[in-house]
Amino acid sequence: MVRWTKRLVIAALVMTLSISNALTLTSSAFNALLSGTAAGVFGLKTLYQQNKEVLDRHRAAVKRMGSRMVSRTARMATRSTLGNSLEWIPLFGTSLAVALTAWELSDLCEGLEDLDRLYHDLEIDEEAVPLDVCQSTEEP
């Protein structure tokens, strides 16, 4: 009787392991159930949770840069429109054009710095944005 029970338990274990192995390889729902259970029991993060955290960080970085870009573009458009309407005034218009050009270059450098910050947040190559152009305009 013990021998028969032992064989039955071993056969049930082999069948259970074979079925769970096949389900793990073929069913994404079963795989998610197993990984979620293992993550809960052992206190680990699933790959889905890790990817979601990275994606959320990337979305926040892109959203931050997008909002800065929108406000900067609106300011530049307002300045450009105002400058175009006042540049015809003799002497004042020339100095205004020079000042607005410098201000626009400063805004463009801020845009490059934001892009560099975005690349850093997205873990893209840090040397992708040439900030030396902006640094040379800031120094006397």
ZIZI-V742723 format. One record per residue. RES is the residue in three letters. PHI is phi in radians with two decimals (none if undefined). PSI is psi in whole degrees, -180 to 180 (NA if undefined). OMEGA is omega in degrees with one decimal (* if undefined). Layout:
[[RES/PHI/PSI/OMEGA] [RES/PHI/PSI/OMEGA]]
//
This chain:
[[MET/none/-42/179.2] [VAL/-1.16/-41/179.8] [ARG/-1.10/-42/179.7] [TRP/-1.14/-42/178.9] [THR/-1.14/-41/179.0] [LYS/-1.09/-44/178.1] [ARG/-1.13/-39/-180.0] [LEU/-1.14/-42/178.6] [VAL/-1.15/-43/179.5] [ILE/-1.13/-42/178.6] [ALA/-1.12/-41/178.3] [ALA/-1.13/-40/177.9] [LEU/-1.12/-44/179.0] [VAL/-1.09/-44/179.1] [MET/-1.13/-44/-179.5] [THR/-1.10/-45/179.2] [LEU/-1.14/-39/178.4] [SER/-1.13/-45/-179.8] [ILE/-1.16/-45/-179.8] [SER/-1.15/-35/176.8] [ASN/-1.13/-45/179.4] [ALA/-1.13/-42/178.9] [LEU/-1.16/-37/178.9] [THR/-1.10/-38/-178.5] [LEU/-1.39/-26/-172.7] [THR/-1.93/-23/-174.8] [SER/-1.98/117/179.1] [SER/-1.21/-32/178.6] [ALA/-1.15/-44/178.7] [PHE/-1.16/-39/177.9] [ASN/-1.09/-43/178.2] [ALA/-1.13/-38/177.6] [LEU/-1.09/-46/179.3] [LEU/-1.12/-45/-177.8] [SER/-1.20/-37/177.2] [GLY/-1.15/-41/177.9] [THR/-1.14/-46/179.2] [ALA/-1.11/-38/179.2] [ALA/-1.15/-39/178.5] [GLY/-1.20/-40/-177.9] [VAL/-1.24/-43/-174.7] [PHE/-1.70/-1/178.8] [GLY/1.25/29/-179.8] [LEU/-1.73/165/174.3] [LYS/-1.72/138/176.6] [THR/-1.31/164/177.9] [LEU/-1.08/-37/177.6] [TYR/-1.06/-45/179.7] [GLN/-1.13/-41/178.8] [GLN/-1.12/-45/179.6] [ASN/-1.15/-37/179.4] [LYS/-1.14/-40/177.9] [GLU/-1.11/-43/178.6] [VAL/-1.13/-43/179.5] [LEU/-1.11/-40/178.3] [ASP/-1.12/-40/176.9] [ARG/-1.11/-42/-180.0] [HIS/-1.15/-42/178.4] [ARG/-1.08/-41/179.5] [ALA/-1.11/-41/179.9] [ALA/-1.14/-42/179.5] [VAL/-1.18/-41/179.3] [LYS/-1.12/-41/178.5] [ARG/-1.07/-46/179.9] [MET/-1.17/-39/179.7] [GLY/-1.08/-42/179.6] [SER/-1.17/-38/176.4] [ARG/-1.12/-41/-178.4] [MET/-1.14/-40/179.9] [VAL/-1.11/-47/-178.5] [SER/-1.17/-39/179.7] [ARG/-1.16/-41/179.4] [THR/-1.13/-40/178.1] [ALA/-1.11/-43/177.7] [ARG/-1.09/-44/-178.4] [MET/-1.13/-40/-179.9] [ALA/-1.16/-41/178.8] [THR/-1.12/-46/179.3] [ARG/-1.09/-43/-178.4] [SER/-1.12/-43/178.9] [THR/-1.12/-45/178.4] [LEU/-1.12/-43/-180.0] [GLY/-1.11/-41/179.7] [ASN/-1.11/-34/-178.9] [SER/-1.36/-20/-178.0] [LEU/-1.86/-7/-176.2] [GLU/-1.24/-13/-179.2] [TRP/-1.35/-15/-178.8] [ILE/-1.24/128/-178.6] [PRO/-1.05/143/178.4] [LEU/1.15/-53/178.3] [PHE/-1.16/-40/-179.1] [GLY/-1.12/-39/179.5] [THR/-1.15/-47/179.2] [SER/-1.15/-35/177.1] [LEU/-1.14/-41/179.1] [ALA/-1.10/-42/178.5] [VAL/-1.14/-45/-179.7] [ALA/-1.12/-43/179.9] [LEU/-1.17/-36/177.0] [THR/-1.14/-43/178.0] [ALA/-1.11/-41/179.3] [TRP/-1.14/-39/178.5] [GLU/-1.16/-40/176.3] [LEU/-1.09/-39/177.0] [SER/-1.09/-43/177.5] [ASP/-1.12/-38/178.5] [LEU/-1.14/-37/176.4] [CYS/-1.16/-37/174.7] [GLU/-1.07/-38/177.3] [GLY/-1.11/-41/177.0] [LEU/-1.14/-39/177.4] [GLU/-1.13/-40/176.4] [ASP/-1.11/-40/178.3] [LEU/-1.13/-40/176.9] [ASP/-1.10/-42/177.7] [ARG/-1.11/-40/177.7] [LEU/-1.11/-44/177.7] [TYR/-1.05/-40/178.0] [HIS/-1.13/-44/-179.8] [ASP/-1.14/-34/179.4] [LEU/-1.53/1/178.7] [GLU/1.07/42/176.0] [ILE/-1.70/160/-178.0] [ASP/-0.82/126/-175.4] [GLU/-1.24/-21/-178.2] [GLU/-1.54/14/-175.3] [ALA/-1.32/-26/-178.0] [VAL/-1.90/120/-178.7] [PRO/-1.39/90/-179.2] [LEU/-1.41/-8/-179.3] [ASP/-1.13/-26/177.4] [VAL/-1.11/-44/-180.0] [CYS/-1.25/-37/179.7] [GLN/-1.15/-33/-179.7] [SER/-1.27/-25/178.5] [THR/-1.43/-21/-177.9] [GLU/-1.47/-28/-178.5] [GLU/-1.43/143/179.4] [PRO/-1.24/NA/*]]
//
